[in-house]
Amino acid sequence: MSSLIGTYECKVDAKGRLMLPSAIKKQLLPVLQDGFVLKRAVFQPCLELYPMTEWEALMQKVNKLNRFKKKNNDFIRRFTAGVKVVEVDATGRLLIPKDLVAFADIAKDIVVSSAINIIEIWDKDKYEQAIDDATGDFADLAEEVMGQDDDNDIS
């Protein structure tokens, strides 16, 4: 699957149903029928929506961990805590389970944001705060993460 693109403001209804933005739904069309995995994010108070093929690829990596090492076993348990298989219904809605709504503190207004091969689902206020918090360090972070290789420089 190619990279997903876009950030969209949406609403969830009282039952926790999210209508996927049409632009995201179009991008997910090739994998829509396979279903998705919805889980808690590791580093942020948001949810991550994995197309099933992406989830299975990730689980192949996780499955290589030696489960007889306590830290690996603890990681697997925490990483998969609250994981749910979800499907998009015929009208394009996705039901967010109540425990995951509570984890991400999702109210009515949310942000659906692409993150390369997955989608993040945020409470709108928490998303805005996370973006604001990261603004100051982003230049340094970009240099540290992406600016390490100078292989193309001619000296």
C-alpha positions as CSV (number, residue, x, y, z in Angstrom):
1,M,0.0,0.0,0.0
2,S,1.3,3.5,-0.8
3,S,1.5,6.3,1.7
4,L,-1.7,7.8,2.9
5,I,-2.1,11.6,2.6
6,G,-4.2,14.1,4.5
7,T,-5.5,15.5,7.7
8,Y,-9.2,16.0,8.2
9,E,-11.4,17.4,11.0
10,C,-14.5,15.2,11.6
11,K,-17.0,14.4,14.3
12,V,-18.0,11.3,16.1
13,D,-21.5,10.6,17.1
14,A,-22.8,9.7,20.6
15,K,-22.2,6.0,19.8
16,G,-18.6,6.5,18.9
17,R,-19.1,6.2,15.1
18,L,-16.7,8.1,12.8
19,M,-17.6,8.8,9.2
20,L,-14.3,8.4,7.3
21,P,-13.5,11.4,5.2
22,S,-14.1,10.5,1.5
23,A,-10.5,11.3,0.5
24,I,-9.2,8.9,3.1
25,K,-11.8,6.3,2.2
26,K,-10.8,6.5,-1.5
27,Q,-7.1,5.9,-0.6
28,L,-8.2,2.9,1.6
29,L,-10.4,1.4,-1.1
30,P,-8.0,-1.3,-2.1
31,V,-7.9,-2.6,1.5
32,L,-11.3,-1.6,2.8
33,Q,-12.8,-5.1,2.6
34,D,-9.9,-6.6,4.6
35,G,-10.7,-4.7,7.8
36,F,-8.6,-2.8,10.2
37,V,-6.9,-3.0,13.5
38,L,-7.5,-0.1,15.9
39,K,-5.2,0.4,18.9
40,R,-3.8,2.8,21.4
41,A,-0.8,4.8,20.2
42,V,2.5,4.2,22.1
43,F,3.8,7.7,22.4
44,Q,0.7,9.9,22.1
45,P,-2.9,10.0,23.5
46,C,-4.4,9.0,20.2
47,L,-5.6,5.9,18.3
48,E,-3.9,4.2,15.4
49,L,-5.9,2.6,12.6
50,Y,-3.9,0.0,10.7
51,P,-5.1,-1.6,7.5
52,M,-5.0,-5.4,8.1
53,T,-2.1,-5.9,5.7
54,E,0.0,-3.3,7.6
55,W,-0.9,-4.8,10.9
56,E,0.1,-8.3,9.8
57,A,3.4,-7.0,8.6
58,L,4.0,-5.3,11.9
59,M,3.0,-8.5,13.8
60,Q,5.5,-10.5,11.8
61,K,8.2,-8.3,13.3
62,V,6.8,-8.5,16.8
63,N,6.4,-12.2,16.5
64,K,10.2,-12.5,16.1
65,L,10.7,-11.3,19.6
66,N,11.9,-13.9,22.1
67,R,8.9,-14.2,24.5
68,F,11.1,-15.8,27.1
69,K,12.7,-12.4,27.8
70,K,10.5,-10.6,30.2
71,K,10.9,-7.1,28.6
72,N,9.8,-8.6,25.3
73,N,6.8,-10.2,26.8
74,D,5.9,-7.0,28.7
75,F,6.2,-5.0,25.5
76,I,4.0,-7.4,23.5
77,R,1.3,-7.3,26.2
78,R,1.3,-3.5,26.4
79,F,1.6,-3.0,22.7
80,T,-1.4,-5.1,22.0
81,A,-3.5,-3.9,25.0
82,G,-6.9,-2.8,23.8
83,V,-6.4,-3.9,20.2
84,K,-9.6,-4.3,18.3
85,V,-10.5,-5.5,14.8
86,V,-12.8,-3.0,13.2
87,E,-14.6,-2.7,9.9
88,V,-15.9,0.2,7.9
89,D,-19.7,-0.3,7.3
90,A,-21.5,0.2,4.1
91,T,-22.0,3.9,4.7
92,G,-18.3,4.5,5.4
93,R,-18.6,4.6,9.2
94,L,-16.1,3.1,11.7
95,L,-17.2,2.3,15.3
96,I,-14.6,3.3,17.9
97,P,-15.0,1.0,20.9
98,K,-15.7,2.8,24.2
99,D,-12.5,1.8,25.9
100,L,-10.5,3.3,23.0
101,V,-12.7,6.4,23.1
102,A,-11.8,6.8,26.8
103,F,-8.1,6.2,26.2
104,A,-7.8,8.9,23.6
105,D,-10.3,11.2,25.4
106,I,-12.3,11.6,22.3
107,A,-15.2,14.0,22.5
108,K,-17.2,15.1,19.5
109,D,-14.6,16.9,17.4
110,I,-11.7,14.8,16.1
111,V,-8.9,14.9,13.7
112,V,-8.1,12.0,11.3
113,S,-4.5,12.3,10.2
114,S,-2.4,10.1,7.9
115,A,0.8,8.9,9.3
116,I,2.5,7.2,6.3
117,N,0.9,3.8,6.2
118,I,-1.6,4.2,9.1
119,I,-4.2,6.7,10.3
120,E,-4.1,8.5,13.6
121,I,-7.4,9.4,15.3
122,W,-7.2,12.3,17.8
123,D,-9.4,14.4,19.9
124,K,-9.2,17.7,18.1
125,D,-7.9,19.7,21.1
126,K,-5.3,17.1,21.9
127,Y,-4.1,17.1,18.3
128,E,-3.8,20.8,18.2
129,Q,-1.8,20.7,21.5
130,A,0.5,18.0,20.2
131,I,1.2,20.0,17.0
132,D,1.8,23.2,19.1
133,D,4.1,21.4,21.5
134,A,6.2,20.0,18.7
135,T,6.5,23.3,16.7
136,G,9.5,24.6,18.6
137,D,11.7,21.5,18.3
138,F,10.6,20.4,14.9
139,A,13.6,21.9,13.0
140,D,16.0,20.2,15.4
141,L,14.0,17.0,15.2
142,A,13.9,17.1,11.4
143,E,17.7,17.6,11.2
144,E,18.4,14.8,13.7
145,V,16.0,12.3,12.1
146,M,16.4,13.1,8.4
147,G,19.6,15.0,8.1
148,Q,22.1,12.3,9.1
149,D,23.1,11.0,5.7
150,D,25.2,13.2,3.5
151,D,26.0,10.5,1.0
152,N,25.0,12.6,-2.0
153,D,27.4,15.5,-1.1
154,I,30.4,15.8,-3.4
155,S,33.4,16.9,-1.4
